[in-house]
Amino acid sequence: MLAILKKEFNGFLNSLIAYIVISVFLVAVGMFMWVFPESSVLEYGFADIQTLFNMAPWLFLFLIPAITMRTFAEEKREGTIELLLTKPITDLQLILGKYFAALLLALFALLPTLVYYYSVYELGAPQGNVDSAAVVGSYLGLMFLAAVFCAIGVFSSSISDNQIISFVIAVFLCYIIYTGFDLIASIPVWGGYNYLISQLGISYHYAAISKGLVDSRDVLYFLSVIAIMILSTKLVLRSRKW
């Protein structure tokens, strides 16, 4: 698994995908945080980086599928998937190797945003007047969000040999699981079940963690979705034997 992880991660770094994704993410977040007056921290006048955590999920919605769309689709298109599947590794090890490589790149894109936190920390009056607990919780929420999106992206890549189709499927599934349940819950036909339906979406649990209170139920939700996506990918790969 570690060999697959190293191979995939080096493959990302040796292509333009990693640099384009990280650059687009940082530039977009930077523009919203410091340039656009509607969301600029400087215009807002309050030591807070909530703009980052509000915009990052929507950017990840497109950027992470762009990272993961090649994981299995490219192997299928080039005919190297059969070679990988004959190696002395299990299907789960192969999936996890590719999954953690994509997740590592997504988390790597988050590291430079710590500069934004440091900047707001220094700009606070008095210095350091920032809700650090909420920031830590929001970063943890972003990490779980990236982990879920990567799992969805790897699954989407496994069901098609076309990278564009994999990208579109991943974006659609990520959107549905992030905010789709909130939209469904807003339809006035569910009676008292609308709150329960909204809890099925990521945005509910992401908002809860972003408050700085890490609830085991939220963590269990994220881990459950990741496990379901990983096991679904394994099922797709095993279908070749049917």
C-alpha positions in Angstrom: 0.0 0.0 0.0 2.8 2.4 0.9 4.4 1.7 -2.5 1.2 2.6 -4.3 0.8 5.7 -2.1 4.3 6.9 -2.9 3.9 6.1 -6.7 0.6 8.0 -6.8 1.8 11.0 -4.8 4.9 11.3 -6.9 2.7 11.0 -10.0 0.6 14.0 -8.8 3.8 16.1 -8.1 5.3 15.2 -11.5 2.2 16.5 -13.3 0.6 19.9 -13.5 -2.5 18.8 -11.7 -1.1 19.2 -8.2 0.3 22.7 -8.8 -2.8 23.9 -10.7 -5.1 22.6 -7.9 -3.1 24.1 -5.1 -2.6 27.4 -6.9 -6.3 27.8 -7.8 -7.3 27.0 -4.3 -4.9 29.4 -2.6 -5.5 32.2 -5.1 -9.3 31.9 -4.9 -9.4 31.8 -1.1 -6.9 34.7 -0.9 -9.1 36.8 -3.2 -12.2 36.2 -1.1 -10.3 36.8 2.2 -8.3 39.9 1.3 -9.5 41.4 -2.0 -13.3 41.1 -2.6 -14.9 43.8 -0.4 -18.0 41.7 0.4 -15.9 39.1 2.2 -12.6 40.8 2.9 -11.3 40.5 6.4 -9.9 44.0 6.1 -13.3 45.4 5.2 -15.1 43.3 7.8 -12.9 44.7 10.5 -13.1 41.6 12.7 -10.2 39.2 13.4 -11.7 36.1 11.8 -10.9 33.7 9.0 -14.4 32.2 8.6 -14.3 33.3 5.0 -11.7 30.6 4.4 -13.9 27.9 6.0 -17.0 29.1 4.1 -15.4 29.0 0.7 -13.0 26.0 1.0 -15.8 23.4 0.9 -17.1 24.8 -2.4 -13.6 25.0 -3.9 -12.9 21.4 -2.7 -16.2 20.4 -4.4 -14.4 20.9 -7.8 -10.7 20.7 -7.0 -10.7 17.3 -5.2 -12.6 15.5 -8.0 -10.0 17.0 -10.4 -7.3 15.3 -8.3 -9.0 11.9 -8.0 -10.5 11.6 -11.5 -7.4 9.9 -12.8 -6.8 7.4 -10.0 -8.6 4.4 -11.6 -9.9 5.9 -14.8 -6.4 6.5 -16.2 -5.3 3.0 -15.2 -8.3 1.6 -17.1 -7.8 3.7 -20.1 -4.1 2.8 -20.4 -4.8 -0.9 -19.7 -2.5 -0.9 -16.6 -5.2 -1.8 -14.1 -4.9 -5.5 -14.9 -1.2 -5.3 -14.2 -1.9 -3.6 -10.8 -4.5 -6.2 -9.9 -2.1 -9.1 -10.5 0.4 -7.6 -8.0 0.7 -9.3 -4.6 -1.5 -6.7 -2.9 -5.2 -6.8 -2.0 -7.8 -4.7 -3.6 -8.2 -2.8 -0.4 -4.5 -2.0 -0.2 -4.6 -0.7 -3.8 -7.6 1.5 -3.1 -6.2 2.9 0.2 -2.9 3.6 -1.4 -4.5 5.7 -4.1 -7.0 7.2 -1.6 -4.3 8.4 0.9 -2.2 9.8 -1.9 -5.1 12.0 -3.1 -5.9 12.9 0.5 -2.3 13.8 1.3 -2.3 16.2 -1.7 -5.5 17.8 -0.6 -4.2 18.3 2.9 -1.0 19.7 1.5 -3.0 22.4 -0.2 -4.3 23.5 3.2 -0.9 24.0 4.8 -0.2 27.5 3.2 -3.5 28.7 4.5 -1.9 28.8 8.0 -0.3 32.0 6.7 -3.8 33.5 6.6 -4.4 32.5 10.2 -1.1 34.0 11.3 -1.9 37.3 9.4 -5.3 37.6 11.1 -3.7 36.7 14.4 -1.2 39.6 14.0 -3.9 42.0 12.8 -6.1 41.4 15.9 -6.6 44.1 18.4 -5.2 43.2 20.9 -2.8 40.9 19.1 -4.0 37.3 19.1 -7.7 38.2 19.5 -8.8 35.2 17.5 -11.1 32.3 18.4 -8.4 29.7 18.0 -10.6 26.8 19.2 -13.1 27.5 16.4 -10.2 27.8 13.9 -8.8 24.4 15.0 -12.3 22.9 14.8 -12.8 24.4 11.3 -9.5 23.0 10.1 -10.4 19.6 11.5 -13.8 19.8 9.7 -12.0 20.7 6.5 -9.7 17.7 6.9 -12.7 15.4 7.3 -14.5 17.1 4.4 -11.4 16.5 2.2 -11.2 12.9 3.3 -14.9 12.3 2.3 -14.6 14.1 -1.0 -11.4 12.0 -1.8 -13.3 8.8 -1.0 -16.1 9.9 -3.3 -13.7 10.9 -6.0 -11.8 7.5 -5.9 -15.2 5.7 -6.1 -16.3 7.8 -9.0 -13.0 7.1 -10.8 -13.4 3.4 -10.3 -16.7 3.2 -12.2 -15.6 4.7 -15.4 -12.5 4.7 -17.7 -13.2 8.3 -18.8 -11.7 11.0 -16.5 -14.2 13.6 -17.5 -17.1 11.3 -16.6 -15.4 10.4 -13.4 -15.0 14.1 -12.6 -18.7 15.0 -13.3 -19.9 12.0 -11.2 -17.6 13.0 -8.3 -18.8 16.6 -8.4 -22.4 15.6 -8.4 -22.0 13.1 -5.6 -20.0 15.6 -3.5 -22.6 18.3 -4.0 -25.4 16.0 -3.0 -23.8 14.7 0.1 -22.5 18.2 1.1 -25.6 20.3 0.7 -28.1 18.3 -1.3 -29.7 16.8 1.9 -30.3 20.4 3.2 -32.1 21.3 0.0 -34.2 18.1 0.2 -35.0 18.8 3.9 -36.2 22.3 3.0 -39.0 20.9 0.9 -42.1 21.3 3.1 -43.4 17.7 2.8 -41.4 15.9 5.4 -43.2 17.0 8.5 -41.0 16.5 11.5 -38.4 14.5 9.6 -36.7 17.5 7.8 -34.2 17.9 10.7 -33.3 14.2 10.5 -32.8 14.4 6.7 -30.5 17.5 7.1 -28.3 15.4 9.5 -27.5 13.0 6.6 -25.6 15.8 4.8 -22.0 16.9 5.5 -22.8 20.5 5.9 -24.6 19.9 9.2 -21.7 18.0 10.8 -19.1 20.3 9.2 -20.9 23.3 10.8 -21.0 21.6 14.2 -17.2 20.8 14.2 -16.4 24.3 13.0 -17.8 25.7 16.2 -14.8 24.2 18.0 -16.7 21.4 19.7 -15.6 18.0 18.3 -18.5 15.6 18.9 -17.8 11.9 18.5 -21.1 11.6 16.5 -19.8 14.0 13.9 -16.5 12.1 13.7 -18.3 8.8 13.4 -20.4 10.3 10.6 -17.4 11.3 8.5 -15.6 8.0 9.1 -18.8 6.1 8.1 -19.2 7.9 4.8 -15.5 7.3 4.0 -15.8 3.6 4.8 -18.9 3.3 2.7 -17.2 4.9 -0.3 -14.0 2.8 0.1 -16.0 -0.4 0.4 -18.1 0.6 -2.6 -14.9 1.1 -4.6 -13.7 -2.3 -3.5 -17.1 -3.8 -4.7 -16.6 -2.2 -8.1 -13.1 -3.7 -8.5 -14.3 -7.1 -7.3 -17.0 -7.0 -10.0 -14.4 -7.9 -12.6 -14.5 -11.5 -11.2 -18.3 -11.9 -11.6 
